[in-house]
C-alpha cells in the first residue's frame, strides 16, 4: 500500500476497521432483555478479519 494515503481511501479504511469490532455491550440487554447473557460479537452484523476477508480499499 502507498506510503501516503489519499483521504478518501483513509475514510474507507476507517470504516473497514470498525467492521472488525463487536457490538457495544449495552446492546445485549436492549435486544434480548436483562436475563439473557449473550456475547456481543454474536449479533454484530458485519464482521471482518484480516485473514478471512480482503478489503477493496
Order of alpha helices (4+ residues) and beta strands (2+ residues): alpha-alpha
